[in-house]
Each structure stands twice: as structure tokens, then as C-alpha cells.
């Protein structure tokens, strides 16, 4: 049609972050930020241990049952408490990787999360997993979305890139 501009739809990418390990969370956010920089519409769907990436560092006073309290105590609270998938060395591994990242002027995980939010990356917490683990919205970072697997599948169905980390 003459005079009608050709409009292209944005490429879409999705990531399921299942792991609660520091190196995998860093990789997920590096990929997400890279895709967003290339003008992709990006969704990261956080489920099971990946939800620990979204936990606030400080405890929030909430009424919970016994099991929910236990999960809350044993799961890492915030990105600074995440371990490494390999070479954790009783907690020394994360300190070493953070040192190497600082030495190479790489963004920290909190900075990568902030950049993702600035670039419009959709951060979605799995509501079913939140229920299973006894997590409540007040315990997670501000500015994220909450949805079930159907919402993720809707995003993934339209995406050319779907990753599971």
C-alpha cells in the first residue's frame, strides 16, 4: 500500500529462571539486558529457587504458617546471599566471583536487575510457586509482575528465543 509505513513487530525473548544460583542469575540478566538493548521485548519468569533472586534482603513481618516460615528461613534472602552452582567453597565462591566482576568493571547482579527494569524487561514472579513456598508479594522487589504459567506461555508462544536457566 502506498503511503503506509511498514511497521515491524518487536522480537520477543523469554527466560525461565528456575535456578537460585548467583552465576545463573547473572547470566540470565546479562542475556535479558542484551536482548532488551537490541530492542527485544523480554520476559524473565521466576519460578521455584529463581524467586530468591527477587527476594528483598531484609525480612518483612508477615503472618505465616510453620512450613512457610521454615522455607523463608532456609532460602537465601536477596541476591547477595545466592551461592554459586559450581565452586561455592562454603560461601567463598560468590565473594571471589564478585571480586573478579568488580576488577573487570562488570555490573553487579543488583545493577543488572536495575538496568533490566529501566529497559522495560518484564520480571514475572510465578504465583503458584509463591504459594507453594509461602512467599508473599511484600517479600519481593518492587516493580515486578505476578502471574501463573499461562501468562508465561503466552509470552513464550510469540518469542523466537526461549531459555530455561
Buried (B, 14 or more C-beta within 10 A) or exposed (E): EEEEEEEEEEBBBBBBBBBBBBBBBBBBBBBBBEBBEEEBBBBBBBBBBBBBBBBEEEEEEBEBEEEBEEBBEEBBBBBEBBBBBEEBEEEEBBEEBBEEBEEEEBBBBBEBBBBBBEBEBBBBBBBEBBEBBBBBEEBBBEEBEEBBBEBBEEBBEEBEBBBEB
